[in-house]
Amino acid sequence: MMKSTEVFSAKEFSDMENIRARYQEPASAILPLLHYVQGAQGHLSEQALTFVAEFIGVPHVRTFEVATYYTMLFTEPVGRHLVQVCRNLSCHVNGAEEVLQGLKRELGIDVGATTPDRVFTLVEVECIGACDHAPAMMIDGDLHRSVTVDSVSRILNSYREKP
C-alpha cells in the first residue's frame, strides 16, 4: 500500500480517516472521499485515485469509474474558476448554444479546455436546476440566470481577479 505522506498532508489524511469513519462499510465513503480529495488537491490524480482505492479496500478501477462517471469530478487539473454551461432542453431552446459560443470566443478555448493562464475551465453540464431562468451557467458554485451573449464578458470579468 502507498504511504499517505506520498500523496496527502497529515491533516488531509486525518480528514480522510474521519470521512471513512462515518460509514459502516468503508467503500460507501468513495464519493465523499473523492470530493474531499478534489477539493484539497484541485483534481483527482491517478496517484490519489489509487490511494483512495487502497484506503477503502476497493479495486483501483472502482475509483477511476466513479471519478470519470460524475461530471463534477476531474481527473485533470482545472482552472481557478470552473465555468459550467447548462445544455438541457430549457437552456438550449432559450439560447444556451449562443451563450456557449460567446464563452468560447471570450475565453479562446473549446468545451473541456482550460485557458492557458489556468484561470478558467469551460464545461457543459446536463442540468443545473435553473430552468425557470434559462439559459443558465454556474461559475464556482455561483448560479448565473438568464445569461445572454452580451452578459458573458461582464460575468467573466467579475471572476478574472478573484482568487
C-alpha positions as CSV (number, residue, x, y, z in Angstrom):
1,M,0.0,0.0,0.0
2,M,1.1,3.5,-0.8
3,K,2.1,5.7,2.1
4,S,-0.4,8.5,2.8
5,T,2.5,11.0,3.0
6,E,3.3,10.3,-0.6
7,V,0.0,11.9,-1.7
8,F,-1.5,13.7,1.3
9,S,-0.6,16.0,4.1
10,A,-1.1,14.8,7.7
11,K,-4.2,16.9,8.0
12,E,-5.6,15.7,4.7
13,F,-5.0,12.1,5.8
14,S,-6.7,12.7,9.2
15,D,-9.7,14.4,7.4
16,M,-9.9,11.3,5.2
17,E,-9.9,9.0,8.1
18,N,-12.7,11.0,9.7
19,I,-14.7,10.7,6.4
20,R,-14.2,7.0,6.2
21,A,-15.2,6.5,9.9
22,R,-18.7,7.9,9.2
23,Y,-19.5,4.8,7.1
24,Q,-20.0,1.2,8.4
25,E,-18.8,0.0,5.0
26,P,-15.6,1.9,4.1
27,A,-16.4,1.5,0.3
28,S,-19.5,3.7,0.9
29,A,-17.2,6.6,1.5
30,I,-15.9,6.6,-2.0
31,L,-17.8,9.6,-3.3
32,P,-17.3,11.8,-0.2
33,L,-13.6,10.9,-0.2
34,L,-13.2,11.8,-3.9
35,H,-15.0,15.1,-3.3
36,Y,-12.7,15.8,-0.4
37,V,-9.5,14.9,-2.3
38,Q,-10.5,17.1,-5.3
39,G,-11.2,20.0,-3.0
40,A,-7.9,19.6,-1.3
41,Q,-5.8,19.0,-4.4
42,G,-7.7,20.6,-7.2
43,H,-8.3,17.4,-9.2
44,L,-8.1,13.6,-8.8
45,S,-4.6,12.5,-9.9
46,E,-4.0,8.8,-10.7
47,Q,-1.9,8.5,-7.6
48,A,-4.7,10.0,-5.4
49,L,-7.3,7.6,-7.0
50,T,-5.1,4.6,-6.4
51,F,-4.5,5.7,-2.8
52,V,-8.3,6.2,-2.1
53,A,-9.0,2.7,-3.6
54,E,-6.4,1.1,-1.3
55,F,-7.6,3.2,1.6
56,I,-11.2,1.9,1.4
57,G,-10.4,-1.6,0.1
58,V,-11.8,-1.5,-3.3
59,P,-10.2,-2.4,-6.7
60,H,-8.4,0.5,-8.3
61,V,-10.7,0.5,-11.2
62,R,-13.7,1.4,-8.9
63,T,-12.3,4.8,-8.0
64,F,-11.5,5.5,-11.7
65,E,-15.0,4.5,-12.7
66,V,-16.6,6.9,-10.1
67,A,-14.2,9.7,-11.0
68,T,-14.9,9.5,-14.7
69,Y,-18.7,9.0,-14.3
70,Y,-19.5,12.1,-12.4
71,T,-19.2,15.5,-14.3
72,M,-18.3,17.3,-11.1
73,L,-15.1,15.2,-10.6
74,F,-12.0,16.0,-12.6
75,T,-9.0,13.7,-13.3
76,E,-7.1,16.5,-14.9
77,P,-6.2,19.9,-13.4
78,V,-8.8,22.6,-13.9
79,G,-8.6,26.3,-13.9
80,R,-9.0,28.5,-10.9
81,H,-12.7,29.1,-12.0
82,L,-14.9,26.4,-13.3
83,V,-17.5,27.6,-15.8
84,Q,-20.4,25.2,-16.3
85,V,-22.9,25.9,-19.0
86,C,-26.3,24.1,-18.8
87,R,-27.1,22.2,-22.0
88,N,-30.5,20.8,-21.0
89,L,-33.7,21.5,-23.1
90,S,-34.9,24.6,-21.3
91,C,-31.5,26.3,-21.6
92,H,-30.9,25.0,-25.1
93,V,-34.2,26.5,-26.5
94,N,-33.5,29.8,-24.7
95,G,-30.1,30.4,-26.2
96,A,-27.5,28.3,-24.3
97,E,-25.7,27.5,-27.5
98,E,-25.2,31.2,-28.3
99,V,-24.0,31.8,-24.7
100,L,-21.6,28.9,-25.1
101,Q,-20.2,30.2,-28.4
102,G,-19.8,33.6,-26.6
103,L,-17.9,32.0,-23.8
104,K,-15.7,30.1,-26.2
105,R,-14.9,33.3,-28.1
106,E,-14.3,35.3,-24.9
107,L,-12.1,32.6,-23.3
108,G,-10.4,31.5,-26.5
109,I,-10.9,27.8,-25.7
110,D,-13.3,25.0,-26.5
111,V,-15.5,23.0,-24.2
112,G,-13.4,20.8,-21.9
113,A,-10.4,23.0,-22.1
114,T,-8.6,25.4,-19.7
115,T,-7.3,28.8,-20.6
116,P,-3.5,29.0,-21.0
117,D,-3.3,31.2,-17.9
118,R,-5.2,28.4,-15.9
119,V,-7.9,30.9,-14.8
120,F,-10.9,29.3,-16.5
121,T,-12.1,25.8,-17.4
122,L,-15.2,25.6,-19.6
123,V,-17.5,22.6,-19.4
124,E,-21.0,21.7,-20.4
125,V,-23.3,20.0,-17.9
126,E,-26.7,18.4,-18.3
127,C,-28.7,20.5,-15.8
128,I,-28.0,22.9,-13.1
129,G,-31.6,23.3,-12.0
130,A,-32.4,26.8,-13.2
131,C,-34.9,26.1,-15.9
132,D,-37.1,29.0,-14.8
133,H,-34.4,31.5,-15.8
134,A,-32.7,29.8,-18.8
135,P,-30.1,29.9,-20.1
136,A,-28.1,29.4,-17.0
137,M,-24.5,28.8,-16.1
138,M,-22.6,28.3,-12.9
139,I,-19.1,29.5,-12.0
140,D,-17.5,28.1,-8.9
141,G,-21.0,27.3,-7.5
142,D,-22.4,30.8,-8.2
143,L,-25.5,30.5,-10.3
144,H,-26.0,33.0,-13.2
145,R,-29.5,33.0,-14.6
146,S,-30.9,34.4,-17.8
147,V,-27.4,34.7,-19.3
148,T,-27.1,36.4,-22.6
149,V,-24.2,36.7,-25.1
150,D,-23.9,40.3,-24.1
151,S,-23.6,39.5,-20.4
152,V,-20.9,36.9,-20.8
153,S,-17.9,39.3,-20.8
154,R,-19.2,41.2,-17.7
155,I,-19.8,37.9,-15.8
156,L,-16.3,36.6,-16.7
157,N,-14.6,39.9,-15.8
158,S,-16.1,39.7,-12.3
159,Y,-14.1,36.4,-11.8
160,R,-10.8,37.3,-13.5
161,E,-9.3,38.9,-10.4
162,K,-10.9,36.6,-7.8
163,P,-8.6,34.1,-6.2
